[in-house]
Amino acid sequence: MPKLHVWGALLGWVMARARSRSVLLALAVALVAVLAWWRLGRPVEVTTVTPVRGTAVEIVYATGAVEPVRWAKVASLIRDRIVDVCNCEGKAVAKGDVLARLDDREPKAQLQELKAREEFAKLEMARVTELLGRGVASTQAFERISTGLRQVQALITLQMEKLAAYTIASPMDGVVLRRDGEIGEIAEPGQILFRVGVPRPLQVAAEVNEEDIPRVALGQAVLLRTDAFAGRRLDGKVNEITPLGDAVARTYRIRIALPEDTPLHVGMSVEANVVTREKANALLIPADALVGSQVVVVESGRARRQPVEIGIRGTRSVELLSGLREDERVASPAPAGLADGSRVRARAGTGVGAQPGRGTP
C-alpha cells in the first residue's frame, strides 16, 4: 500500500508539471500572436501629398569655380630665390609691370664675362683687319676672328634672354587677383606666383560628366548655388563647351557666363544646374514618391500600388503624364516593402512647391 501512495503522488506531480508547461506554451503562443498583430496588423504611418501644377525642369548637374573671363597665371620659368615682390595684391597693374625679381647675380656675372670676350674679339678683329690691309695677315685668320666674334655676340643675346626670365612681369593689363610668392622662397619652374585678370565680366568654369554632356547646349539657362549666398537665386548661361573631354576624369568643361551684377566673387566654388528641358503647367509629384514606375496611392486607410507614366525627371520632383488624378493622394516618401492593401494612417504633407516662373529642379 505505501508503494501505491508513492506512485500516485509521483503521477500527480507529473500531471501538474504537464499542465503548467501547457499553460506556459499557450501564453507564449498568445504573446507571439499579439506581437505579430502589433507589428503586422497596426496601420503604417505615411505622409501623403497630392500632385500640383508647376514647371517641370530637367537639369544636368555640374560643379565649378568662378573666374574672370580674361585672366592669366604668371609662373616662373627658372629655379631661383625670390629677392623682390611687389605689394600689389588687389591693385591694378599694366602689361609689363614688374611683379617679382629672382636672384640674378650669377647670370649677370656671366653676361659681363661674355661682353669682355666680345670687346677682346672686337680688338682682335680691328688688328687683323689692319694687318690684312697691309698684306701681313691671311684671309683665314680674318675669318677665324670674325667667326669667334659672331659666336660671342650670339651667346650674349642668349644670355640676355635668360636674364630677362629673372624678372617676372605682368602679361596683361588688369588686377593682381592673388600673390603666392614671398621674398626668400625658391621659385620652381612652372610654379604660379601671381594671378592677374580683369575683375569683370566673370564666368564659371564647370565640369560635366561625359554621359550628361550630350544634353548640354550653348545658350541654356543655368541655376547656380553656393553656400556663400544660400537661398539666393543666381543665374547664368552656357557660353562655351570644350570640344575635348578629360579621358581620365571622364568630364567635359563648360563655361557659364554670369551677369554683370552677379554677387559671386572670383574663386568661389558653385554647384551648377544646367536646365536642359522645361515644361510649364506640368503635373508634379515629389521624386521620392516613385518606386520604379509606380506610386503608392492612399485611399480609405489602405495603400495601393499604381503604375504611372513619367515625363521630365528632376532631382526633387517629376512630371506625371498619366496614371494619377490630381485629387489622389500618394505616399511621399513611398515606404519600402509596403504591399497592396496594407493598412496605413495618412498624414498630410506639404506637396511639391514651385519657384516663381520656374519649377523646382
Phi, psi and omega in degrees: 000316178302324181296323179295321177299319180297313180295325178293318178297319180295318179297319179297321180295319181296318181293322178296318178297319181296318180296319180294322178294322178296320178296316180297318179297318179297320178296319179297316179298318179296320180295317178298320179296317179297317179297319179297319178295320181294323181280318189258332185269336183284149183295144175272129181279127180228154173262132183241150176223161173251151177300151178230161177267137179187190179266119177278131184233129173255131185234161168243126185271142177210160174235148182195193182220152180277136179212159175290155175293320179244114178200167183215146172264126182256116185240161175278144178265344185227170178256117175192173184278139176281126181248348180201139174223151180281152174265069192232011180297127182083002182250159180282141176226158177255161178300129181096347178297138181286126178259325181201159175229142175258163181294109186248021182296316181294311179296330176293320178296320178295323178295318179298321178296317179295322179293325176295319178295326178294316179299317179297318181295325179293319178297316178298322179297316180296319181295314181293325179297318179295316180295324179295323179292332178271358178081012182271320182267157181266161177296325180298320179295319178298316181295323180295315179293321180296318179295319179298321179295316180296323179296316179296319179295324176294320178294325177295317178299316179296319180293325178293324176294319177297319181296327180296333180290346178280351174250119182260117185243161178288132180276357185200165170285137180169205180239139175286105184284329182199144175236129183244353180259145178230154179300135180097340179283156176266119177276131179261152177302129180087353180289127180281119181258330181220154170235120183241134179199173177267121187301329179225143000281164179250162176213168175245126172264115186235158179249129180245135177300145186297332179287343181261341188298331178299338181271353182267135180221158178298140177090351180293144178288150181228132173257125186251146176227144175207148180296334181294333179229058183300133178081356181262136179283126180234125185252157175202182181213137179295120185249329180215147173230118181292124184296326184261122180274171177268111184290337180280307180282345181059048180225162173237143180269134172236155176241131186249118179287140179247150177292159182299327184267018180298139178278355183294148179251155178301132177095350179292141174272141183223156168257131184245129175246102181279121181279105182267339179200144175210152183217124182280157176054040178269154177273121189241144169227159178298146180297330181282358176277349181273137169236094188069244177247027181233159171235161177258107179274134179251122183211127178055040176076012180234150178260140179220125177283134184222126179289144179224161176255127186253141176256250181288132179252120173257178180286330182243343179215157179228155180270133175264124177266322179196168175103355183210136176277158182291339182264359180279146180257137180236151179285132179214111003284153179289124181291138181285139174074013180278120184274161176301137178086357180296144177284137181224154173244112188274143174230127186292135176258191185268347180078194182258120178274166177225138178285152179301120176081353181203141181286169177281122183298000000 
